[in-house]
Amino acid sequence: MTISRDRERVSVTRQNVRGSESLLGILDELGEAEWALEQVCRRLADRVVHLPKRTVLSLESIEPLLVSRSWMPHVVELVGGELLLADSDSATAETSYDELVALDPDIVVLQSTKTDLEVLEHVVPWSTWGAVSAGRVFVCDFDFESHGPTRVIEMVAAVVHGDSLPDLLDSSQGALRCVSPELELVDASESLFRNGRH
C-alpha cells in the first residue's frame, strides 16, 4: 500500500488499496469501506502534521529479534512517525543486539502479546533506551482481523502521539499496554500520564 503526503494530506487510491492484501485483504469489497478508511487517514494526517516526528522501533518478536516492516512504515509515516530499520521490502527482518544498541527510538512497539518480559532486558539495550524511562514501550495487538484496518491505524496513532491525541489513547484502552522500566505491564494512558502526558 502506498500512502503519500501531498500538501500535508494523505491519499489512499483505489488502485493502491486493492493491491494491499496485508492491510485490506479482509475486506470483501471496496466502495464505502475504502472511502471511510481514506477519511480516517486524512483526519489523522491533519491532526499530526504539526506534532513532532517521532522515531519508532517495531519488534515482531524478541526471540529471535525480528523487526516488523510490511505495512508498518506507511502507517507510522501517516501518523507522524518514522519507522527505524525499515529499509527492506520484506515483512520482517532479523536484527541484532549490536544493531539495536546504536538506536535510541522515541517509541518501542512489541507486536507480540506473548513477549517474555523477564527476557526483554537481556535481548535489547533496555537500560539505555530513552523510550523505556519515558514510558513509551508498548505491547500492542495489531490484528487486522480482530480490529479492522481503521482501528489498527488509530491504535498506531495512539502509540506515536497518545500524549497529544488523548481521545485515541483512551479509546484504545485494553488493546495498548506499556512496559514499565521495572518490566511490569501497565495501562498505556496511566504510563503516559505518569511520564508527562499533556
C-alpha positions in Angstrom: 0.0 0.0 0.0 1.4 3.4 -0.9 0.4 6.2 1.4 1.8 9.5 0.2 1.7 13.0 1.7 0.7 15.8 -0.7 0.4 19.2 0.9 0.1 17.6 4.3 -2.7 15.4 3.1 -2.8 11.6 2.7 -4.3 10.0 -0.3 -5.1 6.3 -0.4 -6.1 5.5 -4.0 -8.4 2.8 -5.1 -5.6 1.0 -7.1 -3.2 1.0 -4.1 -5.9 -0.2 -1.6 -6.7 -3.1 -4.0 -3.1 -4.1 -4.0 -2.6 -4.1 -0.3 -3.6 -7.6 0.9 -1.9 -7.1 4.3 -3.9 -4.0 5.1 -7.3 -4.5 3.4 -7.4 -8.1 2.3 -10.0 -8.8 4.9 -12.5 -6.5 3.1 -14.6 -8.3 0.6 -15.4 -5.2 -1.4 -14.2 -1.7 -1.6 -16.6 1.2 -2.0 -17.8 2.6 1.3 -15.2 0.8 3.4 -12.4 2.3 1.2 -13.9 5.8 1.4 -14.2 5.5 5.2 -10.6 4.4 5.6 -9.4 7.3 3.4 -11.3 9.8 5.5 -9.7 8.4 8.7 -6.3 8.7 7.1 -7.0 12.3 6.0 -8.2 13.3 9.5 -5.2 11.7 11.2 -2.8 13.4 8.8 -4.4 16.8 9.6 -4.1 16.2 13.3 -0.5 15.1 13.4 1.0 17.5 10.8 2.3 20.0 13.4 3.3 17.4 16.0 7.0 16.4 16.4 8.1 13.5 14.3 9.0 10.5 16.5 11.1 7.5 15.7 9.5 4.1 16.2 11.1 0.7 16.5 8.7 -2.1 16.0 9.7 -5.6 17.0 7.7 -8.6 15.7 9.4 -10.9 18.2 12.4 -10.8 20.6 13.4 -14.4 20.3 14.6 -14.3 17.6 14.9 -10.5 17.3 12.7 -9.6 14.3 11.8 -6.0 13.3 8.4 -5.5 11.6 8.1 -3.9 8.3 5.3 -4.8 5.8 2.6 -2.2 6.3 4.2 -0.5 9.3 6.4 2.1 7.6 3.4 3.5 5.7 1.1 3.7 8.7 3.8 5.1 11.0 4.6 7.8 8.5 0.9 8.5 8.1 0.5 9.2 11.8 3.6 11.4 12.0 6.4 9.0 12.8 9.4 7.4 11.3 9.9 3.6 11.4 13.5 2.6 12.2 15.2 -0.3 10.3 12.5 -0.2 7.6 14.8 -0.3 4.6 13.6 -3.5 3.2 10.5 -4.8 1.4 10.3 -8.0 3.5 7.6 -8.2 6.1 10.1 -8.9 8.9 13.8 -8.9 9.1 16.2 -10.3 11.7 18.3 -7.8 13.7 20.8 -8.0 16.5 21.6 -6.6 19.9 24.5 -4.7 18.4 22.3 -3.1 15.8 19.7 -2.1 18.4 22.4 -0.6 20.7 23.1 2.0 18.0 19.5 3.2 18.1 17.6 5.4 20.6 14.0 5.2 19.4 11.4 7.6 20.8 8.9 4.7 20.9 9.3 0.9 21.0 6.5 -1.4 19.9 6.4 -5.1 20.8 3.9 -6.7 18.5 3.7 -10.0 20.3 1.4 -10.1 23.3 3.3 -13.2 24.4 6.6 -11.4 24.9 8.5 -12.7 27.9 9.2 -9.5 29.8 11.8 -11.2 32.0 13.9 -11.8 28.9 13.4 -8.4 27.4 16.2 -6.6 29.3 18.7 -9.2 28.2 18.0 -9.2 24.5 17.5 -5.5 23.8 19.5 -2.5 25.3 16.8 -1.9 27.8 18.7 0.4 30.2 20.0 2.8 27.5 16.8 3.5 25.6 15.1 6.8 26.4 11.7 5.2 25.4 12.0 3.0 28.5 12.3 5.8 31.1 9.7 7.8 29.2 7.1 5.0 29.4 6.9 4.6 25.7 7.5 0.8 25.3 4.1 -0.5 24.1 2.8 -4.0 23.8 0.2 -4.0 21.0 -2.1 -6.4 19.2 -2.3 -5.0 15.7 -4.6 -7.8 14.4 -6.5 -6.6 11.3 -9.0 -9.4 11.5 -9.9 -8.6 15.1 -9.8 -4.8 15.0 -10.1 -3.9 11.3 -7.8 -1.6 9.4 -9.3 1.7 10.6 -8.9 0.7 14.3 -5.4 -0.5 13.8 -4.3 2.8 12.2 -5.9 4.7 15.1 -4.0 2.4 17.5 -0.7 3.2 15.8 -1.6 6.9 16.0 -2.2 6.4 19.8 1.2 4.8 20.2 3.0 7.6 18.3 1.1 10.6 19.6 -1.1 9.4 22.5 0.0 12.2 24.7 -1.2 14.8 22.2 -4.2 12.7 20.9 -5.7 11.5 24.2 -9.0 10.6 22.7 -7.3 7.9 20.6 -5.3 6.7 23.6 -8.4 6.5 25.7 -10.3 4.6 23.1 -7.5 2.1 22.8 -7.6 1.0 26.5 -7.2 -2.7 26.8 -5.5 -3.0 23.4 -2.5 -1.0 24.3 -0.3 -1.6 27.3 3.1 -0.2 28.3 6.1 -2.0 29.8 7.4 0.0 32.8 11.1 0.3 33.4 10.6 -2.4 36.1 9.3 -4.7 33.4 5.7 -4.6 34.5 2.7 -4.2 32.3 0.7 -1.1 32.9 -2.2 0.7 31.1 -0.9 2.9 28.3 -2.8 6.0 29.5 -1.5 5.5 33.0 2.1 5.3 31.8 1.9 8.4 29.7 0.2 10.3 32.4 2.8 9.4 34.9 5.5 10.4 32.5 4.1 13.8 31.5 1.1 13.3 29.2 -0.3 16.6 28.2 
